[in-house]
């Protein structure tokens, strides 16, 4: 009895995670909370620094390149 409940619960969680990952792959949107997170407040980044760090600059350049490739 206990094993069947565990397996049923595991299968349900696996299906939910699979559904969420498929939704992410299809829409290509970043994951966000139900209220939209800090993006809904008009804030682009979490830190208060005036200029983004090198890793963020590289990421932004890659995203811009992807956008250009989609247009072409």
Secondary structure as UniProt FT lines:
FT   HELIX           2..27
FT   TURN            34..35
FT   HELIX           37..41
FT   HELIX           54..71
//
